[in-house]
């Protein structure tokens, strides 16, 4: 079974989970942990996810910011000892790539998904047609 945890500062994790539900119609394999939204300790929620992963599961923990406190906390919990991969600096396209991947999620396949996802981060300038209106093409969406 594929299992994913998204942990972030603030409500980014639950926002990404919401977007996943909209785009895939199924977020049942995703757990979100919004950290620092109150005084409670988020560590037990992450540890519960780690403890629940079974040997046959393909599992990834996504965190928002390399070197941030959420990422660092996950690293101290050593999810890799249970075969759980950790991806930080996450974006929606990377999470979707892992969820929708046809092949088994291995370190190599996840590295490729991360590379593909990071290549989607760009500054863009809109194209203008002759009337000065932005041109849009459905062919460019997720290209």
C-alpha positions in Angstrom: 0.0 0.0 0.0 1.2 3.5 -0.7 1.2 5.9 2.2 2.2 9.5 2.4 2.6 12.0 5.2 2.8 15.7 4.5 4.2 17.8 7.4 4.6 21.6 7.2 4.7 24.8 9.1 1.2 26.2 9.3 -1.6 24.9 7.1 0.4 24.1 4.0 0.1 20.3 4.6 -3.7 20.3 4.9 -3.9 22.6 1.9 -1.8 20.2 -0.2 -4.0 17.3 0.9 -7.1 19.3 -0.1 -5.6 20.0 -3.5 -4.8 16.3 -3.9 -8.4 15.4 -3.1 -9.6 17.9 -5.8 -7.2 16.6 -8.4 -7.3 12.9 -7.8 -10.7 12.5 -6.0 -8.9 10.4 -3.4 -6.7 11.5 -0.5 -7.1 8.4 1.6 -3.5 7.5 1.3 -2.3 11.0 2.5 -2.1 12.2 6.1 -1.4 15.9 6.8 0.2 17.3 9.9 0.0 21.0 10.2 2.7 22.1 12.7 3.0 25.1 14.9 -0.7 26.1 14.5 -1.1 25.9 18.3 1.0 24.9 21.3 0.6 21.2 20.8 3.5 18.9 20.0 3.2 17.6 16.5 5.9 14.9 17.0 3.5 12.1 18.1 1.4 12.5 14.9 4.5 12.0 12.8 5.7 9.1 15.0 2.3 7.4 14.7 2.6 7.5 10.9 6.1 6.0 11.1 4.9 3.3 13.5 1.9 2.4 11.3 4.0 1.8 8.1 4.2 -1.9 7.3 7.2 -3.7 5.7 5.3 -4.0 2.3 4.2 -0.4 2.3 5.7 2.2 0.0 5.9 5.3 2.2 7.1 8.8 1.9 7.2 11.7 4.3 7.1 15.1 2.6 8.2 18.2 4.5 8.1 21.8 3.4 11.5 23.3 4.1 15.0 21.8 4.1 16.7 22.6 7.3 13.5 23.8 8.9 12.3 22.5 12.3 9.7 20.2 10.8 12.2 18.6 8.4 14.8 18.3 11.2 12.2 16.7 13.6 11.4 14.1 11.0 15.1 13.4 10.5 15.5 12.8 14.3 12.7 10.2 14.1 14.7 8.1 11.6 11.9 7.0 9.2 14.5 5.5 6.9 14.9 2.7 9.4 11.4 1.5 8.5 12.0 2.0 4.7 10.2 5.4 4.7 11.7 7.9 2.3 11.8 11.6 3.2 11.4 14.4 0.6 11.8 18.0 1.6 11.1 21.3 -0.2 8.0 19.6 -1.5 5.5 20.9 -4.1 2.2 19.6 -5.3 3.4 18.2 -8.6 6.0 16.1 -6.8 3.5 14.7 -4.4 1.1 14.0 -7.3 4.0 12.3 -9.2 4.5 9.9 -6.3 0.8 9.2 -5.8 0.2 8.6 -9.5 3.4 6.8 -10.4 2.9 3.5 -12.3 6.2 2.0 -11.1 7.2 1.0 -7.6 8.5 3.9 -5.5 12.2 3.4 -5.0 14.8 5.9 -4.1 15.7 6.1 -7.8 12.2 6.6 -9.1 11.4 9.1 -6.3 14.6 11.0 -7.2 13.4 11.3 -10.8 9.9 12.5 -9.7 11.6 15.1 -7.5 13.8 16.2 -10.4 10.7 16.4 -12.7 8.8 18.3 -10.1 11.5 20.8 -9.4 11.8 21.5 -13.1 8.2 22.8 -13.0 9.2 25.7 -10.8 9.7 28.6 -13.1 9.2 32.3 -13.4 6.9 32.7 -16.4 5.9 35.6 -18.6 2.5 35.5 -20.2 2.3 35.5 -24.0 0.2 38.2 -25.5 -1.8 37.8 -28.6 -2.2 40.7 -31.1 -5.2 42.2 -29.1 -3.0 42.3 -26.0 -4.9 39.4 -24.4 -3.1 36.5 -22.7 -2.9 33.4 -24.9 -3.6 30.2 -23.1 -3.3 26.7 -24.4 -4.7 23.6 -22.8 -1.9 21.7 -24.5 0.6 23.4 -22.2 -1.1 22.4 -19.0 1.1 19.8 -17.2 3.3 19.6 -20.2 
